[in-house]
């Protein structure tokens, strides 16, 4: 299958000279996690929730409001693209090798005609073939977790160092919540709005994971099928689910795990 048959043609873009506040509004309004960045209709970058969370939590930008940050200072500039005729498994392999969540799709004249994300690939994982594969066969077993009493800045560092977009929150070996890049991004934005600038540097260190995390997260079991998990991801928009056994985290299954499975099956 060519990637043009899977991509989304409804592309939400943002100009490089707009500010971060504009990006946040677009992300929220369209329920997307990343935006291609353009300059005079030309693709010049891409910006994601994870990029925003990483930048807003850094010491360089810690006291700067989102309205003063231009997209061009936050975006990833070296954007990988794929031709619309590229085969599905080749696109999946490229995304996995480069650790990216989406890729713009270009036509023969190098115009952007669509975008394909891990979420698009997950829609393929609903069906008979995926009813025969269980979560425990493809889940990530080595899970990075945080406790509810850890600082938010520490959780951000854990996400960056481990290249993950979500962290199960564990207390006394039991799952009590989930923290995502989206949660981090919104927390840093709200913090800037509500705390006077002169107090931000000291007070950000006092914000704990338990103040920001989502309680009662959606979970799955190691014996659930990939088809069942894919349906949950499609319905909820969640990128990953903790895998629970006796309320203990034994793994996590993400869109990346499913993408890896599809690439293997397709190739």
C-alpha positions as CSV (number, residue, x, y, z in Angstrom):
1,X,0.0,0.0,0.0
2,X,1.3,3.5,-0.9
3,X,1.3,6.0,2.0
4,X,-1.1,8.4,0.1
5,X,-3.8,5.8,0.9
6,X,-3.2,6.2,4.6
7,X,-2.2,9.8,5.1
8,X,-4.5,12.6,6.4
9,X,-5.1,15.2,3.7
10,X,-6.5,17.7,6.2
11,X,-3.2,19.4,7.1
12,X,-3.3,21.9,10.0
13,X,-0.2,24.2,9.6
14,X,1.3,27.2,11.4
15,X,3.5,30.0,10.2
16,X,7.1,30.2,11.6
17,X,6.5,33.8,12.7
18,X,3.4,33.1,14.8
19,X,3.9,32.6,18.5
20,X,3.6,29.6,20.8
21,X,0.2,30.7,22.1
22,X,-1.1,30.4,18.5
23,X,0.3,26.9,18.3
24,X,-1.3,25.9,21.6
25,X,-4.7,27.1,20.4
26,X,-4.4,25.1,17.1
27,X,-3.2,21.9,18.9
28,X,-6.2,22.1,21.3
29,X,-8.8,23.1,18.7
30,X,-7.9,20.4,16.3
31,X,-6.9,17.7,18.8
32,X,-3.6,17.1,17.2
33,X,-0.2,16.6,18.8
34,X,2.0,18.3,16.1
35,X,1.9,20.9,13.4
36,X,3.9,21.4,10.2
37,X,5.5,24.8,10.1
38,X,5.4,26.9,6.9
39,X,7.0,30.0,5.5
40,X,5.4,31.4,2.4
41,X,3.6,28.1,1.9
42,X,6.9,26.2,2.1
43,X,7.5,23.5,4.7
44,X,10.3,24.7,7.0
45,X,9.8,22.7,10.2
46,X,7.5,20.8,12.5
47,X,6.5,21.4,16.1
48,X,5.0,18.9,18.6
49,X,3.7,18.8,22.2
50,X,6.9,17.1,23.2
51,X,9.1,19.9,21.7
52,X,7.0,22.5,23.5
53,X,7.2,20.7,26.9
54,X,11.0,20.3,26.5
55,X,11.5,23.9,25.6
56,X,9.2,25.5,28.2
57,X,10.8,23.5,31.0
58,X,14.4,24.5,30.0
59,X,16.3,27.1,32.0
60,X,16.7,29.2,28.8
61,X,13.0,29.7,28.4
62,X,11.7,29.1,31.9
63,X,10.4,32.6,32.6
64,X,9.4,33.6,29.0
65,X,5.6,33.6,28.3
66,X,4.3,31.6,25.4
67,X,3.2,34.8,23.6
68,X,6.8,36.0,23.4
69,X,8.2,32.7,21.9
70,X,8.1,32.4,18.1
71,X,7.5,29.1,16.5
72,X,10.8,29.3,14.7
73,X,12.7,29.1,18.0
74,X,10.9,26.0,19.2
75,X,10.3,24.0,16.0
76,X,12.4,21.1,14.7
77,X,14.0,22.5,11.5
78,X,15.4,19.3,9.8
79,X,12.1,17.8,8.7
80,X,12.0,14.4,7.1
81,X,9.4,14.0,4.4
82,X,8.3,11.1,2.2
83,X,6.9,10.9,-1.3
84,X,3.2,10.0,-1.6
85,X,4.1,6.9,-3.6
86,X,6.4,5.5,-0.9
87,X,5.3,2.1,0.5
88,X,3.7,1.9,3.9
89,X,6.4,-0.4,5.4
90,X,9.2,1.9,4.2
91,X,7.6,4.9,5.8
92,X,7.1,2.9,9.1
93,X,10.7,1.9,9.1
94,X,11.9,5.4,8.5
95,X,9.7,6.8,11.4
96,X,11.0,4.1,13.7
97,X,14.7,4.6,12.8
98,X,14.5,8.3,13.3
99,X,12.2,8.3,16.4
100,X,9.6,10.6,14.9
101,X,5.8,10.5,15.4
102,X,4.7,11.9,12.1
103,X,6.0,12.8,8.6
104,X,4.7,15.2,6.0
105,X,3.9,13.6,2.6
106,X,5.0,15.4,-0.6
107,X,3.8,15.1,-4.2
108,X,6.0,14.9,-7.3
109,X,6.3,18.7,-7.4
110,X,7.5,18.8,-3.7
111,X,4.2,20.2,-2.4
112,X,2.9,19.0,0.9
113,X,-0.2,17.0,0.2
114,X,-0.7,15.2,3.5
115,X,0.7,14.1,6.8
116,X,0.9,10.6,8.3
117,X,1.3,9.8,12.0
118,X,1.7,6.8,14.2
119,X,-2.0,7.2,15.0
120,X,-2.9,6.6,11.3
121,X,-0.9,3.4,11.4
122,X,-2.8,2.3,14.5
123,X,-6.0,2.3,12.5
124,X,-4.6,-0.6,10.5
125,X,-4.2,-2.7,13.6
126,X,-7.9,-3.5,13.9
127,X,-8.7,-6.9,12.3
128,X,-8.4,-10.6,12.3
129,X,-4.6,-10.7,12.0
130,X,-4.2,-8.5,15.1
131,X,-6.8,-10.5,17.0
132,X,-4.2,-13.3,17.2
133,X,-1.4,-11.2,18.7
134,X,-1.4,-10.3,22.4
135,X,0.0,-7.3,24.2
136,X,2.7,-9.3,26.0
137,X,4.2,-10.2,22.6
138,X,5.1,-6.7,21.6
139,X,4.8,-4.5,24.7
140,X,7.8,-2.6,26.1
141,X,8.8,-4.3,29.4
142,X,11.5,-1.9,30.5
143,X,9.2,0.9,31.7
144,X,10.4,4.3,33.1
145,X,8.1,5.4,35.9
146,X,7.9,8.3,38.4
147,X,6.4,8.7,41.8
148,X,3.6,11.2,42.5
149,X,5.9,13.1,45.0
150,X,8.7,13.7,42.5
151,X,9.2,17.1,41.0
152,X,7.7,18.0,37.6
153,X,11.1,19.2,36.4
154,X,12.5,15.7,37.2
155,X,9.7,14.0,35.3
156,X,10.5,16.3,32.3
157,X,14.1,15.3,32.4
158,X,13.2,11.6,32.5
159,X,11.0,12.0,29.4
160,X,13.8,13.7,27.5
161,X,16.6,11.3,28.6
162,X,14.5,8.2,27.9
163,X,12.9,9.5,24.7
164,X,9.4,8.8,25.9
165,X,6.2,10.8,25.8
166,X,4.5,9.3,28.8
167,X,5.3,8.1,32.3
168,X,3.3,5.8,34.5
169,X,3.1,7.2,38.0
170,X,3.7,4.5,40.6
171,X,3.4,4.6,44.4
172,X,4.1,1.5,46.6
173,X,4.5,-0.5,43.4
174,X,0.9,0.3,42.3
175,X,-0.2,2.5,39.4
176,X,-1.8,5.8,40.6
177,X,-1.7,7.9,37.5
178,X,-0.2,8.8,34.1
179,X,1.9,11.8,33.0
180,X,2.2,12.8,29.4
181,X,4.0,15.4,27.3
182,X,0.6,17.1,26.8
183,X,0.2,17.3,30.6
184,X,3.7,18.8,30.9
185,X,3.1,21.3,28.2
186,X,-0.2,22.5,29.7
187,X,1.3,22.6,33.2
188,X,4.2,24.8,32.1
189,X,1.8,27.2,30.3
190,X,-0.5,27.5,33.3
191,X,2.4,28.0,35.6
192,X,3.6,30.9,33.6
193,X,0.1,32.5,33.6
194,X,-0.5,32.1,37.3
195,X,2.9,32.7,39.0
196,X,4.6,36.1,38.9
197,X,7.8,36.1,36.8
198,X,10.1,36.9,39.8
199,X,8.9,33.8,41.6
200,X,8.9,31.3,38.7
201,X,12.5,30.1,39.0
202,X,12.1,29.0,42.6
203,X,8.5,27.9,42.6
204,X,8.7,25.6,39.5
205,X,10.9,23.3,41.6
206,X,8.0,22.8,44.0
207,X,5.5,21.6,41.4
208,X,5.0,17.9,41.9
209,X,3.9,15.1,39.6
210,X,0.7,14.4,41.6
211,X,-0.6,18.0,40.9
212,X,-0.4,17.4,37.1
213,X,-0.9,13.7,36.5
214,X,-4.1,12.1,35.2
215,X,-5.6,9.9,37.9
216,X,-7.4,6.6,37.1
217,X,-5.6,6.1,33.7
218,X,-6.9,3.7,31.1
219,X,-5.0,0.5,31.3
220,X,-4.8,-2.9,29.5
221,X,-3.7,-6.4,30.4
222,X,-0.9,-8.4,28.9
223,X,-3.4,-10.9,27.5
224,X,-5.5,-8.3,25.6
225,X,-5.2,-8.4,21.8
226,X,-3.5,-5.8,19.7
227,X,-6.8,-5.2,18.0
228,X,-8.5,-4.4,21.3
229,X,-5.7,-2.0,22.3
230,X,-5.8,-0.3,18.9
231,X,-9.6,0.3,19.3
232,X,-9.0,1.9,22.7
233,X,-6.3,4.2,21.2
234,X,-8.5,5.2,18.3
235,X,-11.5,5.9,20.6
236,X,-9.6,7.8,23.3
237,X,-6.7,9.4,21.3
238,X,-4.2,8.0,23.9
239,X,-0.7,7.2,22.5
240,X,0.1,4.5,25.1
241,X,-1.5,2.4,27.8
242,X,0.1,0.9,30.9
243,X,0.0,-2.9,31.0
244,X,-1.2,-4.0,34.4
245,X,-1.1,-7.3,36.3
246,X,-2.4,-7.2,39.9
247,X,-2.4,-3.4,39.6
248,X,1.4,-3.5,39.1
249,X,2.9,-2.1,36.0
250,X,4.5,-4.9,34.0
251,X,4.9,-3.0,30.7
252,X,3.6,-0.3,28.5
253,X,2.2,-0.6,25.0
254,X,2.4,2.5,22.7
255,X,1.7,3.5,19.2
256,X,5.4,2.9,18.5
257,X,5.1,-0.7,19.5
258,X,2.2,-1.1,17.1
259,X,4.0,0.7,14.4
260,X,7.0,-1.7,14.8
261,X,4.6,-4.6,14.5
262,X,3.0,-3.3,11.4
263,X,6.4,-2.6,9.8
264,X,7.4,-6.2,10.5
265,X,4.2,-7.7,9.1
266,X,4.1,-5.5,6.0
267,X,7.8,-6.1,5.1
